[in-house]
């Protein structure tokens, strides 16, 4: 079972990922994610990790984010449906 520190860091990271994606998608911030999309229009985790690192966010061990570390945070956080619903953007 995860400890409270891990849960808290995962939630903060997930919130930041959602903020980055929403800000980029609504043109409030230019993180240049639009240039990095795949052919089917999806933003790659590698590019989100780059933005997170550029913003000074670090993983819980103090290292840089990469595709795999963000993927693990997302997988752990997706199981918390109430938390995820609380992050639904107000379009």
C-alpha positions as CSV (number, residue, x, y, z in Angstrom):
1,X,0.0,0.0,0.0
2,X,1.2,3.5,-0.7
3,X,2.1,5.8,2.1
4,X,0.6,9.2,2.7
5,X,3.7,11.1,1.4
6,X,3.5,9.2,-1.9
7,X,-0.3,9.8,-2.3
8,X,0.2,13.5,-1.6
9,X,3.1,13.9,-4.1
10,X,1.2,11.9,-6.8
11,X,-1.9,14.1,-6.3
12,X,0.2,17.3,-6.6
13,X,1.9,16.0,-9.7
14,X,-1.3,14.9,-11.3
15,X,-2.9,18.3,-10.6
16,X,0.1,20.0,-12.2
17,X,-0.1,17.8,-15.3
18,X,-3.8,18.7,-15.7
19,X,-3.0,22.4,-15.2
20,X,-0.3,22.2,-17.9
21,X,-2.5,20.4,-20.4
22,X,-5.5,22.7,-19.8
23,X,-3.4,25.9,-20.0
24,X,-1.7,24.6,-23.2
25,X,-5.0,23.5,-24.7
26,X,-6.8,26.8,-24.0
27,X,-3.7,28.9,-25.1
28,X,-3.3,30.5,-21.7
29,X,0.3,29.3,-21.7
30,X,2.6,28.3,-24.6
31,X,4.5,25.2,-23.6
32,X,4.9,24.3,-27.2
33,X,3.0,21.0,-26.7
34,X,1.1,21.7,-30.0
35,X,4.3,21.1,-31.9
36,X,4.9,17.8,-30.3
37,X,1.6,16.0,-30.9
38,X,1.5,12.6,-32.5
39,X,-0.2,12.1,-35.9
40,X,-3.5,11.3,-34.1
41,X,-3.4,14.6,-32.1
42,X,-2.3,13.2,-28.7
43,X,0.3,14.9,-26.5
44,X,3.2,12.5,-25.6
45,X,4.2,11.9,-22.0
46,X,7.8,12.7,-22.9
47,X,6.8,16.2,-23.8
48,X,4.7,16.7,-20.7
49,X,7.7,15.5,-18.6
50,X,9.9,18.1,-20.4
51,X,7.5,20.9,-19.4
52,X,7.2,19.6,-15.8
53,X,11.0,19.6,-15.6
54,X,11.2,23.1,-17.1
55,X,8.7,24.3,-14.5
56,X,11.0,23.0,-11.7
57,X,8.8,20.0,-10.7
58,X,10.7,16.9,-9.6
59,X,9.7,13.4,-8.9
60,X,9.6,12.3,-5.2
61,X,13.2,11.1,-5.3
62,X,14.3,14.6,-6.5
63,X,15.1,13.5,-10.0
64,X,13.8,14.7,-13.3
65,X,10.5,13.4,-14.8
66,X,10.5,11.1,-17.7
67,X,7.8,9.2,-19.6
68,X,7.8,6.2,-17.3
69,X,7.7,8.1,-14.0
70,X,4.7,10.2,-15.1
71,X,3.0,7.1,-16.4
72,X,3.3,5.5,-13.0
73,X,1.9,8.6,-11.2
74,X,-1.1,8.7,-13.7
75,X,-1.8,5.0,-13.2
76,X,-1.8,5.3,-9.4
77,X,-3.9,8.4,-9.4
78,X,-6.5,7.1,-11.9
79,X,-7.6,4.6,-9.3
80,X,-8.8,7.5,-7.1
81,X,-12.0,8.4,-9.0
82,X,-13.3,11.0,-6.6
83,X,-9.9,12.9,-6.8
84,X,-9.9,12.7,-10.6
85,X,-13.5,14.0,-10.8
86,X,-12.5,17.0,-8.7
87,X,-10.0,18.0,-11.4
88,X,-12.6,18.1,-14.2
89,X,-12.0,21.4,-16.0
90,X,-14.8,24.0,-16.1
91,X,-15.1,24.6,-19.8
